Amino acid sequence: MTVIEAKVKRWGNSFGVVIPIEVIEKENIKEEDKISLIVLRDSRKALKETFGLLKGKITKPTQQIKDELRRELY
């Protein structure tokens, strides 16, 4: 997994993100490959809203949640 910062650009009627060539080569990404993006906005408000939605709904220990997420990502 590689983390990058990218600007969103208009691409016709859609938006697109450019992946640097270094990441393309490192991750061996090919045309038509399916990839997953995790979108994180650089905003404390966005994080507060996100975690606020989960308040009182998380019943599992944090470590268990982290382990489950790692299994899904790899």
C-alpha positions, 0 to 999 in steps of 0.5 A: 500500500502506498499513500500519495496526495493528489489534486482532483481535476475535471475530466469531461463530466467527471473528476480524476486523480493522477497517480504518479509514475513512481507509484504506478511502477512500484505497485505494478499498476496496469491499464484496466487494473481495478484499484481501491482508493481511500479518500481522506479530506484534509479537514479536522471537521471531516474527521470529527463528523466521521467519528461522530457518526460512529459514536456509541455504535462501536462495540468491538475493541479497537485492536480487533477492528484494526486487525479486521481492516488489515485482513481486508486490505491485504 
